[in-house]
């Protein structure tokens, strides 16, 4: 029998999704309850719905009242670089120069396990502060960086995906492996971390430019041996990158053809950016089930280009959305939606606020094949919950005085929100943001 301390009830305005909504009238795609509740037990959601009805199921449960704030599933970031926490907001370059000038020098430091562990703590603090409860992350080439990443995820009991990058050329000394060591280190990490607790592994050749054919063949062998693992890499972010890739792989028809040749395309593949795609590449994406990942703040910051979300969706391709920190300029999935709205506006495409919040919750969970675990507030899923305040700042509160609908409130959060709008974050049912604040205060 569950004891009183085993069950917690969160009260507030509840919003969760069942499908991608077209707009507010598409009520079958989402559930919104003005006086709602989420019942949590053992790190899982036991029930969700009307407060009075859920309360009747657990009269002994401790109640945390978050009214009038919104309770939603925790945000999911599908492309972020753990070793780039100290190069975010680095001035003035496009992709290849930015990598050589900022990223690679920073990543060399992750050979030091102590540095990797310290940065892992800071990285996860930033995710939680901004309402992100799950992410797919690139580590550095060093095995110890991935170990730090997964160790910290396990300590916090977070549903995280990660992998050490594999790169055996076109990178500085101290930041390369070999085809064999990249394979062997990745295999050891899979065996140590994949499916252990809430950790999941992603086979991670950084991109075609930094991997030889031998290394991509080794990555493909890992993917064949462990089809349950994800594959994450980069695709067609920048025109100079595309030209360089074609010069290295002249025998393939296009950039995506590199990954196609080495068995790296499936519905477990996450392809960051995917901006400048050729018609054949779009067809291959549709056939393989691989997923482009839209990184709007990064694409604007580096001047890379505009992602064609509607065009890809018209071909039946399921796109993810992500921050891409550190070229991405914010850890906030709210600010990511802000810039996504603008990128799509420039192309005559619309991003309705309900569709936007579906995208960073259930939508990204569907891309990851994890909608039965995260991304909704359905009973039986993992209790990752974010509490949002559409009136978090004076400017937001002024605007909210005129908001008459749920969609208007969500759009305020989407355009004006950031970590200040995140009141609380629950990971596996445990409040994290307030605990971080209390811990920081105790250190003062």
Secondary structure as the mmCIF struct_conf table of DSSP 4:
data_model
#
loop_
_struct_conf.conf_type_id
_struct_conf.id
_struct_conf.beg_label_comp_id
_struct_conf.beg_label_asym_id
_struct_conf.beg_label_seq_id
_struct_conf.end_label_comp_id
_struct_conf.end_label_asym_id
_struct_conf.end_label_seq_id
HELX_RH_3T_P HELX_RH_3T_P1 UNK A 4 UNK A 6
STRN STRN1 UNK A 7 UNK A 17
BEND BEND1 UNK A 18 UNK A 19
BEND BEND2 UNK A 22 UNK A 23
TURN_TY1_P TURN_TY1_P1 UNK A 24 UNK A 25
HELX_RH_3T_P HELX_RH_3T_P2 UNK A 27 UNK A 29
STRN STRN2 UNK A 30 UNK A 41
TURN_TY1_P TURN_TY1_P2 UNK A 42 UNK A 43
STRN STRN3 UNK A 44 UNK A 50
HELX_RH_AL_P HELX_RH_AL_P1 UNK A 51 UNK A 57
TURN_TY1_P TURN_TY1_P3 UNK A 59 UNK A 60
BEND BEND3 UNK A 61 UNK A 61
STRN STRN4 UNK A 62 UNK A 73
HELX_LH_PP_P HELX_LH_PP_P1 UNK A 74 UNK A 74
STRN STRN5 UNK A 75 UNK A 81
HELX_RH_3T_P HELX_RH_3T_P3 UNK A 82 UNK A 84
TURN_TY1_P TURN_TY1_P4 UNK A 85 UNK A 89
BEND BEND4 UNK A 92 UNK A 92
HELX_RH_AL_P HELX_RH_AL_P2 UNK A 95 UNK A 98
HELX_RH_PI_P HELX_RH_PI_P1 UNK A 99 UNK A 103
HELX_RH_AL_P HELX_RH_AL_P3 UNK A 104 UNK A 108
HELX_RH_3T_P HELX_RH_3T_P4 UNK A 109 UNK A 111
BEND BEND5 UNK A 112 UNK A 112
HELX_RH_AL_P HELX_RH_AL_P4 UNK A 113 UNK A 129
TURN_TY1_P TURN_TY1_P5 UNK A 130 UNK A 131
STRN STRN6 UNK A 132 UNK A 138
BEND BEND6 UNK A 141 UNK A 142
HELX_RH_AL_P HELX_RH_AL_P5 UNK A 143 UNK A 156
TURN_TY1_P TURN_TY1_P6 UNK A 157 UNK A 157
STRN STRN7 UNK A 159 UNK A 163
STRN STRN8 UNK A 165 UNK A 166
BEND BEND7 UNK A 169 UNK A 171
TURN_TY1_P TURN_TY1_P7 UNK A 173 UNK A 174
BEND BEND8 UNK A 175 UNK A 175
HELX_RH_AL_P HELX_RH_AL_P6 UNK A 179 UNK A 193
TURN_TY1_P TURN_TY1_P8 UNK A 194 UNK A 195
BEND BEND9 UNK A 196 UNK A 196
TURN_TY1_P TURN_TY1_P9 UNK A 197 UNK A 198
STRN STRN9 UNK A 199 UNK A 205
HELX_RH_3T_P HELX_RH_3T_P5 UNK A 208 UNK A 210
BEND BEND10 UNK A 211 UNK A 211
HELX_RH_AL_P HELX_RH_AL_P7 UNK A 213 UNK A 225
TURN_TY1_P TURN_TY1_P10 UNK A 226 UNK A 228
BEND BEND11 UNK A 229 UNK A 229
STRN STRN10 UNK A 230 UNK A 235
BEND BEND12 UNK A 236 UNK A 236
HELX_RH_AL_P HELX_RH_AL_P8 UNK A 239 UNK A 248
TURN_TY1_P TURN_TY1_P11 UNK A 250 UNK A 251
BEND BEND13 UNK A 252 UNK A 254
HELX_RH_AL_P HELX_RH_AL_P9 UNK A 255 UNK A 261
TURN_TY1_P TURN_TY1_P12 UNK A 262 UNK A 263
BEND BEND14 UNK A 266 UNK A 266
TURN_TY1_P TURN_TY1_P13 UNK A 267 UNK A 268
STRN STRN11 UNK A 269 UNK A 273
BEND BEND15 UNK A 276 UNK A 276
HELX_RH_AL_P HELX_RH_AL_P10 UNK A 279 UNK A 288
STRN STRN12 UNK A 291 UNK A 294
HELX_RH_AL_P HELX_RH_AL_P11 UNK A 296 UNK A 301
TURN_TY1_P TURN_TY1_P14 UNK A 302 UNK A 303
HELX_RH_AL_P HELX_RH_AL_P12 UNK A 309 UNK A 314
TURN_TY1_P TURN_TY1_P15 UNK A 315 UNK A 316
STRN STRN13 UNK A 320 UNK A 321
TURN_TY1_P TURN_TY1_P16 UNK A 325 UNK A 327
BEND BEND16 UNK A 328 UNK A 329
BEND BEND17 UNK A 331 UNK A 331
HELX_RH_AL_P HELX_RH_AL_P13 UNK A 333 UNK A 345
TURN_TY1_P TURN_TY1_P17 UNK A 346 UNK A 348
HELX_RH_AL_P HELX_RH_AL_P14 UNK A 353 UNK A 358
HELX_RH_PI_P HELX_RH_PI_P2 UNK A 359 UNK A 363
HELX_RH_AL_P HELX_RH_AL_P15 UNK A 364 UNK A 367
TURN_TY1_P TURN_TY1_P18 UNK A 368 UNK A 369
TURN_TY1_P TURN_TY1_P19 UNK A 371 UNK A 373
BEND BEND18 UNK A 374 UNK A 376
TURN_TY1_P TURN_TY1_P20 UNK A 379 UNK A 380
BEND BEND19 UNK A 381 UNK A 381
STRN STRN14 UNK A 382 UNK A 382
STRN STRN15 UNK A 385 UNK A 388
TURN_TY1_P TURN_TY1_P21 UNK A 390 UNK A 391
BEND BEND20 UNK A 393 UNK A 393
HELX_RH_AL_P HELX_RH_AL_P16 UNK A 394 UNK A 400
TURN_TY1_P TURN_TY1_P22 UNK A 401 UNK A 402
BEND BEND21 UNK A 405 UNK A 405
HELX_RH_AL_P HELX_RH_AL_P17 UNK A 406 UNK A 416
BEND BEND22 UNK A 418 UNK A 418
HELX_RH_3T_P HELX_RH_3T_P6 UNK A 419 UNK A 421
STRN STRN16 UNK A 422 UNK A 427
TURN_TY1_P TURN_TY1_P23 UNK A 428 UNK A 429
STRN STRN17 UNK A 430 UNK A 431
HELX_RH_AL_P HELX_RH_AL_P18 UNK A 433 UNK A 443
#
